[in-house]
Amino acid sequence: MTDRATGAERKIPADMGARTARRKAARFDSFPLKARRSAETTLLESVMRKSARLSPMSALAWIAPIWAGLFVLDAVTGPLYSLNSAYLVPLCLTTWCFGRIAGLIAGTSAIVTTLHLNGFADQLSARATSITAAAAVWNASMLVLGVIFIILLVSAFRRAFDHESRNALMDPLTGLGNRRSFQREGKRQESSAARDRRILLCGVIDLDGFKAVNDQYGHAAGDEVLRIVAHALSASVRPYDITARLGGDEFAFCLTVRDEAAGERKSSRIHQALIAALETSQWRATCSLGAATGSDFEQAIRIADKIMYEAKSIKKSTVS
């Protein structure tokens, strides 16, 4: 092959084509395995997240039939066919949805049932019709320890799952929700407002002079200003109203009001509370707030954001 830039000939190793073909083949051969692993992970994660959001009654409605079906199947098949591994499915689901205590109760019921139906044999041989007392105690102990281990493992994993789920929706600096949490909870607030025949009040807040605080006093001072605003914002709304830090020095809130007049009064009170909180600090920072009412969450937020930037461009430390 000739190099177009220099006109010199470049020698290509004879096995380069073979090596390239092998690399491509290996890359393409790995695609089905990666896709399969991805699908399995997605399915498991989907099951965990959906089951974690189920109400107790909903979880009971679909876990109880699994337990009942297994008990009936175990009684019908008898001691020659082991269903011990099958019991792990409803046991894990019960522990995941209802906690460790419920898992222990369900596990105890499963152990008592299977020992009553199948006896204490190892269930690995059709000839295991009678065993010694020591073997019976051993088999029962192993079954109990295995169940306890599974319950403790699933309950610990559920606590870690809940912890990470909360952190994924929370701003670590201020303790408010993050943008993802705000979008999710805002849609729920929209549905709640429609049921209660109320309207949404959505507001976007942006700090004025925040960059100067960071430049003059350092990022520690800037972080403290953000925490002051977050605390004042949380104190200005009801516990079930939605507050969030969208990123940087931008905050937002979403709540329900009776009408536009009530929304205007509420947004003005929130702005006054934020200004008062900032004035008590040693740093010179103010904020601008844009608010909008409506029945559609996303539209109200877009309008509020536009209004906030219009107010900011006209005069800082204003509410519109």
N, C-alpha and C positions, 0 to 999 in steps of 0.2 A: 504494500500500500504506500502511496506517495503522500507526504505531508504537504498540504496546500500552501502553508506559510513559508516553508523553507525549500520545498522542492525535493527534499531528501526522502529516501525510502525508509520506512519504518518496518522493522521485522516483527512479525506477530508470532509468538510461540505456537508451535503446532498443536499443543494441547489446550490453548486458550479457549477455543470453541467448545471443547468437551467440558472444561471447568465451568464455563458460563452456563452451558446446558444443565450441568449437575446442580448449580446454584439455583437456577430457575425452577428446576424440578423439585428441589428440596423446599423452595419457598412455596410453590403451589401445592405440594403435598401436605404442607403444614396448615393450609387454609381450612380444610374440613375439620381438623382437630381443634384449631383455634375457634372456629365457628361453633363447634359442638360444646366446647368448654364455656364459651360466652353464653350460649343458649341455656346451658345448665345453670350457670351463675345467675343469669337474669331470671329464670324461672324460680329458683330458690329464693332470691331476693324479693321477687314479687309476692311469693307465698308468705314470707316473713312479714313484709310490710302490710299486706292486706289483713292478715290474721292479727297483727298488732293493733290495727285500727278497729277491729270488731268490738261491738258491745258485748257484755257478758252473756246476754240472752241469745244474741246471734251466734256467738261462738258455741254456746251449749247446744243450740239447735242443730249444728252440723257435726259436732264431736260426739254427742251422745249416741246417735245412730251407729257410729263406727264402733264404739264400745259394745253396744248391744249386738251388732252383727258378729263381732269377734267371739263374744261369749257363746252365742248360739252355734257358730261354726265349730268352736272348740268342743262343745258338748256333743255335736253330731259326729265329728271325726274321731273322737276318742283319744286314748293315750298313744296310739301308734303314730300319729301325725302331730309333730310339734308346731305350735303357733306362737312360741315365745318371742321370736323376732317380730312377728306381725304386731304384737302388743306394744312395741316400741313406738309405732306411728301415733296412735291416739295418746299414749303416755307423753310423748314429746309435745304434741299439740296442746294437751291439757296444761302441762307445766308452762308452756310458752304463753298461753292465753290467760291463765288464771293464777299463775304463780307457784311457788315451791310447795306451799301447804296443800293446795289442791292436787298438785302432782303426787305428793306423798300419799294422800288419801286414795287417789285413783290407782297408784301403784300397789298399795296394800290390797285393794279390792281385786286387782288383777292377779296378784300372787296367791291370795286365798282361793280365788276361783280356779286358777289353773292347777293348783295343788289338790283341790277337792275333786276336780274332774279327772286329772291325769295321774294323781299320786306323786310319789317322790322319785320315780325312776328317772334314769338319764334320758329317756325317750330317743335314744340313738339306736336301739336294737329292739327288735320285736320280742327277743327272749328276756328282756329286762322286766319280768313280771313281779319279782319280789327282790327286795334289797335289805341290807342290814340297817339297823337304827342309825349307826354312825354315818353310813352313806346317805341315808335320808336327810339327816341333819346337815351334812355337807352340801348336798344339792340345794336344799332350801336356803341355806346361808349364802351360797353363791348367787342364787336368784335374787335374794334380798339386796345383797351388796351391789349387784349389777344395776338393779332398779334405782337404788339410792344414788349411785354414781351418775347415771343418766339424768336424773332429776336435778341434782346439784349442777351438773354441767350445763343443762339447758337453761336453768334459772340464772346462772351466772352470765351466760351468753345474752339472755334477754336484758339483764341490767346494763351490760355493756352496749347492747344495741340501742336501748332507750337513751343512754347517756350520749352516744354519738349522734343519734337523731336530733336530740335537743341542741347539741353544739352546732350541728349543721344548719340550724335555723336561727342561731343567735349570734349577735355581734359580741365578740369576746371583750372588747374594751368597755362598752357601755352597758351591756346586759340587755339591751333592747333586741327586738327581732332584726334580722337582716333583710335584704331585698327579696330573697326567695321566700322567706316567711311572710313578708308583707303582701306579696302577690297571692300566696295561698290563702292567708287569712282574710284578705280583702274580698276574695270571691265568696267566702263563707259569710262575711258580713253583708255582702250584697244580697245573698239569699235570705238572711235573717231580716234585713230591712224590708224586703218584699213581703215576707210573711207578716210582719208587724205593721205594715202599711206606713212605713217611715221612709225617709230619704237618707242618702249617705252624705256625710261631710268629710271630704278628703282635703288634707293640707300638706304642702311641701314647704320645708323650712331650710334656709341657707344662711350660714353665718357670714357676717360682714366683718372684715378685718382679721379673719382667722389666719391668713397667711402671714400677716405682720406679727401676730403673736408667736407663731412658729419661728419666724426669722429672728425676732428680737429676744425671745425668752427660751426658745428651744422646744423640742417636740414633747417634752414632759409637761410643759405648760399648756401646749395645744391639746394634749390628751386630757388634761384636767378640765379645760373648757368644754370639751366634748362630753365629759361625764356630768358636768354641771347642767348642760342643756338637756341631756338625757334624763337626769333626775327631775328637773323642772317639768319636762314634757310629760313624764309618767305621772307626776303629782297633779297635773292639770286635767287629766282625763280619768274616766272610770276604769276600774280594774279590768273589765272585759273589753275595753276599747283597744284598738290596735295602734301600736307605736313601733317605729323602726328607724334604724340608721341605714340609709340607702347607700352610703359610701362617702368617704372624705368628710366634709363638713355639712352634709345634706341629710336632713331627717324628714320623716313623714308621719302622718297619723290618719286614721280612718275611724269614724264613729257614726252613729245614727242620730238624727234629730227629727223633730216634728215637721219643720218647714224651713224655708230659706232664711227667714228672719232669725230663727233660733240658731241656725248655722252661722250666720254672721256674728251674732253675739258671742257664740262659743269660740269661734276662731279669734275674735278680738281679745277675749279673756286669756286664751292660750298664749297669744303673742305678748300680752302685757306681763304674764307670769315669766316668760322666757327672758324678756328684757330686764325685769326686776332681778332675776337670778344672775344674769350676766353683770348687772351693775354692782352687785355685792362682791363680785370677784375683783382681784387686783389687776386683771388684764382688760384692755380696752377692746371689747368685741360686742357687736350687736347682731341682730338677725333680721332677715326679711322673710315674710310668710305670704304664701299664696294659697287661697282656699277656694273650693268649688263644691257645690251640692249637685246631686243628681241620683238617678237610680242605677246607673252603670258605673261600676268601680273603675275600670280602665279609662273610660272617658273622663270621669271626674278627676282622676290623677293627672291625666294629660293637661286638662284645662288648668288645674291648680299649679302645675309646674310652669306652664306658660305665664300665668298671672304672676307667679313669684318672680320670674326673671324680668317681667315688665316693671314690677314694683321696684326691683333691685336697680334697674337701669335709671329709673326716675329719681329715686331717693332711697338711700339705704335706711335700714331699721324701720321698715314700713310693713303694713299688712293690707292686702287687697283681697 
